[in-house]
């Protein structure tokens, strides 16, 4: 470092501790942003600080990355708590990102967030963290020391996107971070991460431009969790609800037409599960009352579905003859006993030695008293 540069940095270190202003770089030179107060006291400190910042930026532009990092670090130490320190931290983070040293950049961004979250240029730090996550997701390798390529780790992008959300949960990048987490989670077969990101997106950012995609992905995932009518249909109903939300809230989205078709398919699947139970109770368990209950549940879930039409046919058959046709097993082993009706629920007395409640009848005992002792 030459003598003039050392003098400038020394002056910034000694005199700039209380410098507070909003700075911008225009045509390669740092200056106070027009229309903002330059509360540098005494005013003589401002030119020295600007010269030091120009010199550090010039070294970076000339390719002297190591020298630029050192000078920006000195400027930051000389202006602790001031905006110049925030600019120093953000600039150093950008340099590290350009060199592929993502961990160092992230550490500096954390420091910037802890000490200068109200910094006017803090959105730049959020964008920088978002950029780190995107580059990791694309498979870019970290570079140790700024030159040695390390292993690719695409999954680590999820943590970087999460950090971006923490930096600015109400910022313009938060919802995009969540949809990117979900996309990568599906690609990398990380269902827990995918579900969590999608649920947060539709609940925390319902008006996001990514909400229709999130609802579509959620509905698709939920529908895959049910293996068919013979299995539990809770996730099938949930999938249909997600499609319904998409169709209702985003009617102009191209996915809305698909949503109507998927709702019909999913509700028919859920209704068919009840129809399968109705048939099981009637044909295999000789229980027409339970069969009618399940058949009616099928009709209630999806009245216009094909399953509901089949349920109506089954109900008509039961009403005509509540005794199911005998199967081969019935002919060989006998018909399944029909459950007692509700009116027959009272226990029956078996033998004279049992009372009406089914307990042993011991007769009326004489009261215990002096005369009976």
Secondary structure, DSSP 4 states (H G I P E B T S, - for coil): --HHHHHHHHHHHHH-TT----EEEETTEEEEPTTS----SSTHHHHHHHHHHHHHHHHHHTT-HHHHHHHHHHHHHHTTTSHHHHHHHHHHHHHHHHTT-HHHHHHHHHHHHHHHTT-TTHHHHHHHHHHHHHHHHTTPPPEETTTEE----TTHHHHHHHHHHHH-TTSTTHHHHHHHHHHHHHHTT-HHHHHHHHHHHHHH-TT-TTHHHHHHHHHHHHHHH---TTS--HHHHHHHHHHHHHHHH-TTSTHHHHHHHHHHHHHHHHHHHHHHHHHIIIIIT--HHHHHHHHHHHHHH-TTSHHHHHHHHHHHHHHH-SSPPP-HHHHHH-PPPPPPPGGG-SPPP-STTB-TTSSB---PPPPP-GGG-
